[in-house]
């Protein structure tokens, strides 16, 4: 609670509130929520579930790429096109998988997962696609599609190209995403530590400060071998 005589704090709250009410900020937040509800959350289920096998991954990643290229990039910058349905990814993934695999158990697992998570996801989708802001949200999504596609393509394992079962295996390559992973691990591991301490440990881990000489040598050798493969140079790891 802010006291009436704390004028500076009141000014801060008013400024923050005015910023959050700005139509462009609201549209940006709803665009992010739309991506979470229609793309990120379903993809997390499919890429992490134990019933999803390596040969299925390529099909799933192809569907994800098509969603970005067709459903998001194809949106109108003035909101003339309606929003893709929330279950677009789920529907297309299962259609593609059924032609190659028995996905009966996976469909049952998705249904159970949806019964638990679906209400919250559906509410977020409804809010994100509200008619009052859809024109601006649509413009955000259309503009973001090329960058989403670039990140998606970076997250395909180039070292497995040519191996049909693994060619589209997803990997983590985004530096920011990796930083949050280090922070998450620190928070879960350092029980009772302050957030500042956890952030410091996470940054140190991200910079390999805890790596042993052997770890650093192995990482250098791996990097040199990769350079050798990419450039064709002989003896790059010598």
BELMOLIN-V420970 format. One record per residue. N is the residue number from 1. RES is the residue in one small letter. SS is DSSP state (2 for helix, 1 for strand, 0 for the rest). PHI is phi as a letter, one per 30 degrees, with the letter a starting at -180 (NA if undefined). D_FIRST is the distance of its C-alpha to the first C-alpha in whole Angstrom. Layout:
n: (N,N)
res: (RES,RES)
ss: (SS,SS)
phi: (PHI,PHI)
d_first: (D_FIRST,D_FIRST)
This chain:
n: (1,2,3,4,5,6,7,8,9,10,11,12,13,14,15,16,17,18,19,20,21,22,23,24,25,26,27,28,29,30,31,32,33,34,35,36,37,38,39,40,41,42,43,44,45,46,47,48,49,50,51,52,53,54,55,56,57,58,59,60,61,62,63,64,65,66,67,68,69,70,71,72,73,74,75,76,77,78,79,80,81,82,83,84,85,86,87,88,89,90,91,92,93,94,95,96,97,98,99,100,101,102,103,104,105,106,107,108,109,110,111,112,113,114,115,116,117,118,119,120,121,122,123,124,125,126,127,128,129,130,131,132,133,134,135,136,137,138,139,140,141,142,143,144,145,146,147,148,149,150,151,152,153,154,155,156,157,158,159,160,161,162,163,164,165,166,167,168,169,170,171,172,173,174,175,176,177,178,179,180,181,182,183,184,185,186,187,188,189,190,191,192,193,194,195,196,197,198,199,200,201,202,203,204,205,206,207,208,209,210,211,212,213,214,215,216,217,218,219,220,221,222,223,224,225,226,227,228,229,230,231,232,233,234,235,236,237,238)
res: (x,x,x,x,x,x,x,x,x,x,x,x,x,x,x,x,x,x,x,x,x,x,x,x,x,x,x,x,x,x,x,x,x,x,x,x,x,x,x,x,x,x,x,x,x,x,x,x,x,x,x,x,x,x,x,x,x,x,x,x,x,x,x,x,x,x,x,x,x,x,x,x,x,x,x,x,x,x,x,x,x,x,x,x,x,x,x,x,x,x,x,x,x,x,x,x,x,x,x,x,x,x,x,x,x,x,x,x,x,x,x,x,x,x,x,x,x,x,x,x,x,x,x,x,x,x,x,x,x,x,x,x,x,x,x,x,x,x,x,x,x,x,x,x,x,x,x,x,x,x,x,x,x,x,x,x,x,x,x,x,x,x,x,x,x,x,x,x,x,x,x,x,x,x,x,x,x,x,x,x,x,x,x,x,x,x,x,x,x,x,x,x,x,x,x,x,x,x,x,x,x,x,x,x,x,x,x,x,x,x,x,x,x,x,x,x,x,x,x,x,x,x,x,x,x,x,x,x,x,x,x,x,x,x,x,x,x,x)
ss: (0,0,0,0,0,0,2,2,2,2,2,2,2,2,2,2,2,2,2,2,2,0,2,2,2,2,2,2,2,2,2,2,2,2,2,2,2,2,2,2,2,2,2,2,2,2,2,2,0,0,0,0,0,2,2,2,2,2,2,2,2,2,2,2,2,2,2,2,2,2,2,2,0,0,0,0,0,0,0,0,0,0,0,0,0,0,0,2,2,2,2,2,2,2,2,2,2,2,0,0,0,0,0,2,2,2,2,2,2,2,2,2,2,2,2,2,2,2,2,2,2,2,2,2,2,2,2,2,0,0,0,0,0,2,2,2,2,2,2,2,2,2,2,2,2,2,2,2,2,2,2,2,2,2,0,1,0,2,2,2,0,0,0,0,0,0,0,0,0,1,0,0,0,0,2,2,2,2,2,2,2,2,2,2,2,2,2,2,2,0,0,0,0,0,2,2,2,2,2,2,2,2,2,2,2,2,0,0,0,0,0,0,2,2,2,2,2,2,2,2,2,2,2,2,2,2,2,2,2,2,2,0,0,0,0,0,0,0)
phi: (NA,c,d,d,d,c,d,d,d,d,d,d,d,d,d,d,d,d,d,d,d,e,d,d,d,e,d,d,d,d,d,d,d,d,d,d,d,c,b,d,d,d,d,d,e,d,d,c,d,d,d,d,c,e,d,d,e,e,d,d,d,d,d,d,d,d,d,d,d,c,d,c,d,d,d,d,d,c,i,d,d,d,d,e,d,d,c,e,d,e,d,d,d,d,d,d,d,d,d,b,b,d,c,e,d,d,d,d,d,d,d,d,d,d,d,d,c,e,d,d,d,d,d,d,d,d,d,d,c,e,e,d,b,d,e,d,d,e,d,e,d,d,d,d,e,d,d,d,d,d,d,d,d,d,d,c,d,d,d,c,d,j,c,e,d,c,e,c,d,d,b,c,b,d,d,d,e,d,d,d,d,d,d,d,d,d,d,d,c,c,e,i,d,d,d,e,d,d,d,d,d,d,d,d,d,d,d,i,d,c,d,d,e,d,d,d,d,d,d,d,d,d,d,d,d,d,d,d,d,d,c,i,d,d,i,d,c,d)
d_first: (0,4,7,10,12,10,13,14,10,10,14,13,11,14,16,15,15,19,20,19,21,24,27,28,25,25,29,28,26,28,31,30,29,32,34,32,33,37,38,36,35,39,40,38,40,43,43,42,44,47,49,49,52,52,55,52,50,52,52,48,48,50,48,45,47,48,45,44,47,47,44,42,44,46,43,43,41,41,40,43,44,42,40,41,41,38,41,43,43,44,47,48,48,50,52,53,53,55,58,59,57,57,53,53,51,48,48,47,45,43,43,41,39,38,38,35,33,35,32,29,31,33,29,28,32,32,28,30,33,32,34,32,31,34,36,34,33,37,37,35,37,40,39,38,41,43,41,40,44,44,42,43,47,46,45,48,50,53,55,56,57,60,60,59,57,55,55,51,50,46,45,42,42,39,38,34,34,36,33,31,34,34,30,30,33,31,28,30,33,31,29,26,27,24,23,25,28,28,28,30,33,33,34,36,38,38,40,42,41,42,45,49,52,53,50,50,54,54,51,53,56,55,53,57,58,56,57,61,60,59,61,64,65,67,66,62,61,64)
